[in-house]
């Protein structure tokens, strides 16, 4: 079973979480006024890295917070997790 370490709730089963895409600091959201082709690439065209990746996850069955997970996409081994910048402990 894959365990994801929530920064606030600790290690929990993967089924409690939702994947949210690549880390927003490495894959920034376009401006609201960006052309449609820029938005299309942002939403639909994703890299599929093999190896280490930083990803956005949400703990939907727990604290409901978004955070960043560093994991290996081949082995699913999680190296670290951290809150998004500026997000405080929700407890």
VOKE-199099 format. One record per atom (N, C-alpha, C, O, CB): x, y, z. Coordinates in steps of 0.02 Angstrom, whole numbers, padded with zeros to 5 digits, always signed. Glycine has a CB too. Example, Ala and Ser with C-alpha at 12.3 -4.5 7.8 and 13.67 -1.06 7.14 Angstrom:
+00660-00284+00390;+00615-00225+00390;+00660-00165+00390;+00712-00166+00423;+00565-00224+00452;+00642-00112+00354;+00684-00053+00357;+00645+00002+00394;+00670+00057+00402;+00704-00030+00286;
***
This chain:
+00042-00058+00000;+00000+00000+00000;+00045+00062+00000;+00094+00065+00037;-00048+00000+00061;+00027+00111-00041;+00065+00173-00044;+00041+00220+00011;-00019+00234+00017;+00058+00207-00114;+00088+00244+00052;+00072+00292+00104;+00098+00360+00084;+00155+00366+00060;+00102+00271+00173;+00057+00411+00092;+00078+00480+00077;+00081+00517+00144;+00032+00517+00181;+00029+00516+00027;+00138+00550+00159;+00143+00586+00223;+00113+00657+00218;+00145+00702+00192;+00217+00590+00245;+00053+00664+00243;+00022+00731+00246;+00062+00772+00296;+00077+00747+00350;-00054+00727+00266;+00079+00835+00280;+00118+00876+00327;+00082+00887+00394;+00113+00902+00444;+00134+00942+00296;+00014+00881+00394;-00024+00895+00454;-00051+00832+00488;-00055+00829+00549;-00080+00941+00439;-00069+00781+00449;-00101+00721+00477;-00054+00661+00482;-00072+00611+00513;-00160+00703+00436;+00005+00665+00452;+00051+00609+00452;+00038+00561+00395;-00003+00576+00351;+00046+00572+00518;+00072+00504+00394;+00065+00455+00340;-00006+00426+00337;-00033+00404+00388;+00116+00398+00347;-00035+00426+00278;-00102+00399+00267;-00104+00360+00202;-00061+00371+00159;-00156+00456+00267;-00152+00314+00194;-00158+00276+00131;-00172+00323+00072;-00205+00374+00079;-00213+00224+00137;-00147+00305+00015;-00153+00344-00046;-00227+00359-00064;-00241+00411-00093;-00119+00308-00104;-00273+00314-00046;-00344+00323-00064;-00375+00385-00031;-00428+00407-00052;-00384+00262-00043;-00342+00413+00019;-00367+00474+00052;-00349+00537+00014;-00371+00592+00032;-00341+00478+00123;-00309+00531-00039;-00282+00590-00073;-00304+00594-00146;-00324+00544-00176;-00207+00588-00070;-00299+00654-00173;-00313+00667-00244;-00252+00700-00274;-00226+00749-00246;-00377+00710-00253;-00230+00674-00330;-00174+00703-00367;-00197+00767-00400;-00251+00770-00429;-00145+00653-00420;-00156+00819-00396;-00175+00884-00424;-00130+00909-00479;-00138+00966-00502;-00176+00934-00371;-00083+00869-00502;-00039+00891-00556;+00031+00906-00531;+00048+00893-00474;-00068+00951-00590;+00071+00935-00576;+00140+00952-00556;+00141+01009-00506;+00094+01047-00499;+00181+00970-00618;+00196+01014-00470;+00207+01068-00421;+00195+01135-00455;+00225+01149-00507;+00279+01064-00391;+00152+01178-00427;+00137+01242-00459;+00198+01288-00465;+00198+01334-00507;+00084+01277-00420;+00249+01277-00425;+00309+01319-00431;+00349+01301-00494;+00389+01342-00518;+00353+01313-00369;+00339+01241-00520;+00374+01220-00580;+00329+01220-00642;+00353+01213-00698;+00404+01150-00571;+00264+01227-00631;+00216+01227-00686;+00164+01282-00671;+00108+01268-00652;+00181+01156-00693;+00185+01347-00680;+00142+01402-00660;+00078+01409-00702;+00078+01395-00762;+00180+01466-00663;+00025+01431-00670;-00039+01442-00702;-00034+01503-00747;-00006+01554-00727;-00096+01451-00650;-00062+01500-00808;-00061+01559-00852;-00106+01614-00825;-00148+01603-00782;-00084+01539-00923;-00095+01673-00850;-00137+01730-00831;-00208+01718-00856;-00218+01683-00906;-00109+01798-00861;-00257+01746-00821;-00327+01737-00842;-00339+01761-00913;-00383+01736-00948;-00373+01774-00794;-00300+01809-00935;-00309+01838-01002;-00266+01804-01055;-00263+01827-01112;-00292+01911-01001;-00232+01749-01037;-00189+01713-01085;-00231+01685-01142;-00289+01668-01132;-00150+01656-01049;-00201+01680-01202;-00237+01652-01259;-00258+01579-01247;-00229+01544-01205;-00194+01656-01322;-00308+01558-01284;-00336+01491-01276;-00283+01436-01287;-00284+01386-01252;-00392+01481-01325;-00237+01446-01335;-00187+01394-01347;-00140+01385-01287;-00117+01330-01274;-00146+01410-01409;-00127+01439-01251;-00085+01435-01190;-00123+01395-01137;-00093+01353-01104;-00067+01505-01164;-00187+01409-01128;-00228+01373-01079;-00235+01299-01098;-00234+01255-01055;-00297+01405-01072;-00242+01286-01163;-00249+01217-01186;-00186+01177-01169;-00190+01121-01144;-00261+01215-01262;-00127+01206-01181;-00065+01172-01164;-00059+01162-01089;-00038+01109-01066;-00004+01212-01190;-00078+01212-01049;-00074+01208-00976;-00118+01151-00949;-00097+01114-00905;-00094+01275-00944;-00179+01146-00975;-00227+01097-00949;-00215+01026-00975;-00220+00978-00938;-00297+01119-00967;-00199+01019-01040;-00198+00953-01070;-00129+00924-01085;-00122+00863-01089;-00235+00955-01133;-00078+00965-01093;-00013+00939-01112;+00032+00937-01050;+00054+00989-01026;+00020+00983-01166;+00044+00877-01025;+00085+00867-00965;+00145+00824-00980;+00142+00779-01022;+00043+00836-00909;+00199+00839-00946;+00257+00795-00948;+00239+00732-00909;+00197+00733-00864;+00321+00829-00920;+00271+00678-00926;+00262+00615-00889;+00332+00593-00867;+00361+00547-00896;+00227+00560-00934;+00358+00627-00814;+00427+00613-00795;+00437+00543-00767;+00394+00515-00733;+00450+00664-00744;+00495+00515-00782;+00513+00451-00754;+00567+00465-00702;+00621+00490-00719;+00538+00400-00809;+00553+00449-00640;+00601+00463-00587;+00573+00514-00538;+00513+00515-00525;+00667+00487-00616;+00616+00556-00512;+00596+00605-00461;+00549+00658-00489;+00561+00685-00544;+00658+00637-00430;+00497+00674-00451;+00449+00725-00471;+00421+00760-00410;+00417+00731-00356;+00390+00694-00513;+00404+00824-00418;+00369+00862-00366;+00297+00871-00390;+00285+00896-00445;+00404+00932-00353;+00250+00849-00348;+00180+00848-00368;+00135+00881-00315;+00152+00884-00256;+00157+00777-00381;+00078+00905-00339;+00028+00935-00295;-00023+00881-00277;-00049+00847-00321;-00006+00996-00330;-00037+00874-00212;-00086+00825-00188;-00133+00859-00138;-00114+00908-00106;-00051+00764-00154;-00194+00833-00131;-00243+00859-00083;-00266+00802-00038;-00283+00748-00062;-00304+00891-00120;-00266+00815+00026;-00289+00764+00075;-00364+00773+00085;-00386+00804+00133;-00250+00771+00143;-00403+00745+00039;-00475+00752+00040;-00510+00717+00097;-00563+00740+00119;-00503+00727-00023;-00483+00662+00122;-00515+00624+00175;-00488+00643+00244;-00503+00610+00294;-00506+00549+00163;-00449+00695+00246;-00419+00717+00310;-00427+00792+00319;-00483+00817+00326;-00345+00697+00314;-00371+00827+00318;-00371+00899+00331;-00394+00941+00272;-00404+01001+00279;-00302+00920+00352;-00402+00910+00213;-00425+00943+00152;-00377+00996+00125;-00397+01041+00088;-00492+00975+00164;-00314+00991+00143;-00264+01039+00122;-00224+01014+00061;-00215+00954+00052;-00215+01054+00180;-00202+01062+00020;-00157+01049-00036;-00086+01053-00011;-00070+01095+00032;-00169+01098-00094;-00042+01011-00037;+00029+01013-00019;+00070+00981-00074;+00043+00951-00120;+00041+00977+00049;+00136+00988-00070;+00182+00962-00121;+00215+00898-00096;+00237+00894-00039;+00235+01015-00139;+00217+00848-00139;+00249+00784-00124;+00306+00773-00173;+00299+00783-00233;+00197+00724-00128;+00364+00753-00146;+00420+00733-00188;+00420+00657-00188;+00426+00626-00136;+00489+00762-00162;+00413+00627-00248;+00412+00555-00252;+00444+00530-00316;+00453+00568-00364;+00341+00529-00246;+00461+00467-00316;+00488+00434-00375;+00430+00404-00413;+00393+00363-00386;+00542+00380-00357;+00420+00424-00476;+00363+00399-00514;+00371+00327-00537;+00322+00297-00560;+00353+00443-00574;+00430+00299-00530;+00441+00229-00549;+00426+00183-00490;+00389+00134-00497;+00514+00218-00573;+00454+00199-00432;+00446+00156-00373;+00389+00179-00327;+00368+00142-00282;+00511+00153-00334;+00365+00240-00336;+00314+00272-00294;+00340+00287-00223;+00300+00302-00179;+00252+00227-00289;+00405+00282-00213;+00434+00298-00148;+00429+00374-00137;+00450+00413-00180;+00508+00274-00144;+00402+00393-00080;+00394+00464-00063;+00455+00486-00023;+00471+00457+00028;+00328+00477-00024;+00488+00539-00048;+00548+00564-00014;+00530+00618+00038;+00562+00621+00090;+00597+00593-00065;+00480+00659+00023;+00462+00714+00068;+00394+00742+00049;+00368+00730-00006;+00516+00769+00066;+00365+00780+00095;+00305+00819+00081;+00311+00884+00119;+00343+00888+00172;+00239+00780+00101;+00281+00936+00092;+00284+01002+00123;+00222+01043+00106;+00193+01034+00052;+00349+01040+00101;+00203+01088+00150;+00146+01131+00135;+00163+01178+00077;+00221+01191+00063;+00125+01172+00198;+00112+01202+00044;+00122+01254-00006;+00146+01317+00029;+00127+01329+00086;+00057+01267-00047;+00186+01358-00004;+00210+01419+00029;+00151+01463+00052;+00104+01474+00014;+00255+01459-00019;+00154+01486+00113;+00103+01530+00140;+00043+01495+00171;-00001+01528+00198;+00078+01574+00087;+00042+01429+00169;-00014+01391+00199;+00005+01373+00270;+00057+01343+00282;-00030+01327+00157;-00038+01391+00317;-00025+01377+00387;-00061+01313+00408;-00106+01289+00374;-00047+01436+00431;-00040+01286+00464;-00070+01225+00493;-00146+01236+00502;-00166+01283+00537;-00036+01207+00561;-00187+01194+00471;-00260+01203+00475;-00291+01181+00541;-00350+01193+00553;-00292+01167+00420;-00252+01149+00584;-00280+01124+00647;-00288+01178+00698;-00312+01165+00753;-00238+01069+00676;
***
